[in-house]
Amino acid sequence: MRLDINLATRPYEDAREFWVRWGLGVGLLAVLTLALLGLAVNGWREAGRDRHEIARIAALISERDNERAQDQAVLDQPANRSTRDQSQFLNGLIQRKSFSWTRVFEDLEQVMPTNLHVVSLRPILNDQGQMELEMKVTGETRAAAVDLIHRMEGSKHFRDVQLVYEAPTGEGSGIAAAVVSIYVPDVTGRSGK
């Protein structure tokens, strides 16, 4: 038997080497694809569990909102209005009386820069029942007021800190500023006291 091979028109190819190289690459891609597919299916299952949990919590919130609306309807009846108003008034008084000036000054002492002084401090109960502090400070430079804002933002006792206004004091480079913040007292009490 005679084989006629013309290498000039049809060059010799090692098919085995081709299939080993490309087969290995295709195999690795197939394994990677299966791994990614597994991760996607697992993520889809977890997302389904999360959706069910969100739906359960939303139903619970809706149920609580309905209960609250029913309770509010009872309180809004003419026979109960005076009791509701008196209760709200007494709760407001209790919250104001529970405000501790000592704790506020201890917490402010932790965040107050040395070259800044408190001129006035006024606690106000806002619409959400949170204690809001309006504080006026004076200092040598604007940087001291900005430093106070940054320190208050880093503290666990002050939230939503805002610099309401700043103005020169007229005494050299001094500055007066007003800062408003929600005060969050330490409800667990102080350790060692």
RAQUISUL-V552532 format. One record per residue. N is the residue number from 0. RES is the residue in one letter. PHI is phi in degrees with one decimal (999 if undefined). PSI is psi in whole degrees, -180 to 180 (999 if undefined). BURIAL is + if it has 24 or more other C-alpha atoms within 12 Angstrom, else -. Layout:
<<N;RES;PHI;PSI;BURIAL> <N;RES;PHI;PSI;BURIAL>>
This chain:
<<0;M;999;133;-> <1;R;-112.9;129;-> <2;L;-101.9;127;-> <3;D;-102.9;106;-> <4;I;-118.1;121;-> <5;N;-107.1;101;-> <6;L;-71.1;-17;-> <7;A;-73.0;-36;-> <8;T;-96.4;-26;-> <9;R;-134.9;93;-> <10;P;-66.4;153;-> <11;Y;-70.3;134;-> <12;E;-123.6;138;-> <13;D;-92.4;94;-> <14;A;-65.3;-33;-> <15;R;-63.4;-45;-> <16;E;-62.5;-41;-> <17;F;-59.1;-50;-> <18;W;-68.5;-32;-> <19;V;-66.2;-47;-> <20;R;-65.7;-55;-> <21;W;-71.8;-32;-> <22;G;-64.0;-41;-> <23;L;-63.7;-45;-> <24;G;-62.7;-45;-> <25;V;-65.2;-40;-> <26;G;-62.2;-44;-> <27;L;-63.0;-41;-> <28;L;-63.9;-37;-> <29;A;-65.5;-42;-> <30;V;-64.3;-44;-> <31;L;-61.9;-42;-> <32;T;-62.7;-43;-> <33;L;-64.1;-41;-> <34;A;-63.7;-45;-> <35;L;-65.7;-38;-> <36;L;-62.9;-42;-> <37;G;-61.9;-44;-> <38;L;-62.9;-40;-> <39;A;-65.2;-43;-> <40;V;-64.8;-42;-> <41;N;-63.0;-43;-> <42;G;-62.6;-38;-> <43;W;-64.6;-42;-> <44;R;-62.8;-46;-> <45;E;-63.3;-38;-> <46;A;-64.1;-37;-> <47;G;-63.4;-42;-> <48;R;-63.2;-41;-> <49;D;-63.6;-41;-> <50;R;-61.7;-42;-> <51;H;-64.5;-41;-> <52;E;-65.5;-41;-> <53;I;-63.6;-42;-> <54;A;-64.2;-40;-> <55;R;-63.9;-44;-> <56;I;-67.4;-39;-> <57;A;-62.6;-39;-> <58;A;-65.4;-39;-> <59;L;-64.8;-42;-> <60;I;-63.8;-43;-> <61;S;-62.1;-41;-> <62;E;-62.5;-43;-> <63;R;-66.4;-38;-> <64;D;-64.0;-40;-> <65;N;-63.8;-43;-> <66;E;-61.7;-43;-> <67;R;-64.0;-42;-> <68;A;-63.4;-40;-> <69;Q;-65.9;-43;-> <70;D;-64.0;-40;-> <71;Q;-65.4;-37;-> <72;A;-63.5;-38;-> <73;V;-65.6;-43;-> <74;L;-67.9;-29;-> <75;D;-80.6;-7;-> <76;Q;-64.7;145;-> <77;P;-54.3;-35;-> <78;A;-69.7;-24;-> <79;N;-104.4;-5;-> <80;R;-62.1;-43;-> <81;S;-65.4;-39;-> <82;T;-64.9;-43;-> <83;R;-61.7;-47;-> <84;D;-63.2;-42;-> <85;Q;-65.8;-40;-> <86;S;-62.8;-45;-> <87;Q;-63.8;-40;-> <88;F;-63.2;-47;-> <89;L;-66.3;-39;-> <90;N;-63.1;-39;-> <91;G;-63.9;-42;-> <92;L;-62.9;-42;-> <93;I;-62.7;-42;-> <94;Q;-64.9;-40;-> <95;R;-66.7;-38;-> <96;K;-71.0;-28;-> <97;S;-77.0;-7;-> <98;F;-68.6;124;+> <99;S;-104.8;110;-> <100;W;-62.5;-38;-> <101;T;-60.3;-46;-> <102;R;-65.0;-39;-> <103;V;-61.2;-46;+> <104;F;-68.9;-33;-> <105;E;-64.9;-42;-> <106;D;-69.2;-37;-> <107;L;-67.4;-36;+> <108;E;-59.9;-32;-> <109;Q;-70.6;-28;-> <110;V;-110.0;-11;+> <111;M;-76.0;123;+> <112;P;-65.0;155;+> <113;T;-67.4;-28;-> <114;N;-99.1;28;-> <115;L;-132.9;140;+> <116;H;-128.8;140;+> <117;V;-81.4;125;+> <118;V;-93.9;-43;-> <119;S;-149.0;153;-> <120;L;-142.9;124;-> <121;R;-130.4;116;+> <122;P;-84.5;138;+> <123;I;-134.4;138;+> <124;L;-87.4;116;+> <125;N;-82.3;-178;-> <126;D;-63.4;-27;-> <127;Q;-89.0;5;-> <128;G;79.6;17;-> <129;Q;-97.7;149;-> <130;M;-83.0;119;+> <131;E;-108.7;131;+> <132;L;-103.4;126;+> <133;E;-105.2;118;+> <134;M;-125.7;132;+> <135;K;-108.8;132;+> <136;V;-130.4;155;+> <137;T;-129.1;151;+> <138;G;-158.6;180;+> <139;E;-78.4;-37;+> <140;T;-137.9;163;+> <141;R;-66.2;-31;+> <142;A;-59.6;-33;-> <143;A;-65.8;-42;+> <144;A;-66.2;-41;+> <145;V;-65.4;-39;+> <146;D;-61.9;-41;-> <147;L;-60.2;-45;+> <148;I;-59.5;-47;+> <149;H;-63.6;-41;-> <150;R;-66.7;-39;-> <151;M;-66.4;-39;+> <152;E;-64.4;-30;+> <153;G;-82.7;-10;-> <154;S;-87.4;151;+> <155;K;-81.5;-7;-> <156;H;-96.3;-10;+> <157;F;-128.2;131;+> <158;R;-128.5;159;+> <159;D;50.5;50;+> <160;V;-73.9;131;+> <161;Q;-134.6;138;+> <162;L;-89.5;107;+> <163;V;-76.3;-47;-> <164;Y;-154.9;162;-> <165;E;-145.6;144;+> <166;A;-152.1;150;-> <167;P;-68.6;146;-> <168;T;-84.0;-16;-> <169;G;91.3;-7;-> <170;E;-104.5;84;-> <171;G;69.0;-125;-> <172;S;-102.7;20;-> <173;G;-68.1;159;-> <174;I;-139.1;144;+> <175;A;-114.6;139;+> <176;A;-142.5;154;+> <177;A;-117.9;132;+> <178;V;-124.2;134;+> <179;V;-119.2;136;+> <180;S;-152.4;151;+> <181;I;-83.3;129;+> <182;Y;-96.6;128;+> <183;V;-116.9;101;+> <184;P;-70.8;160;+> <185;D;-80.0;105;-> <186;V;-76.9;-17;-> <187;T;-81.1;-11;-> <188;G;91.1;164;-> <189;R;-85.5;140;-> <190;S;-80.8;139;-> <191;G;83.9;9;-> <192;K;-122.3;999;->>
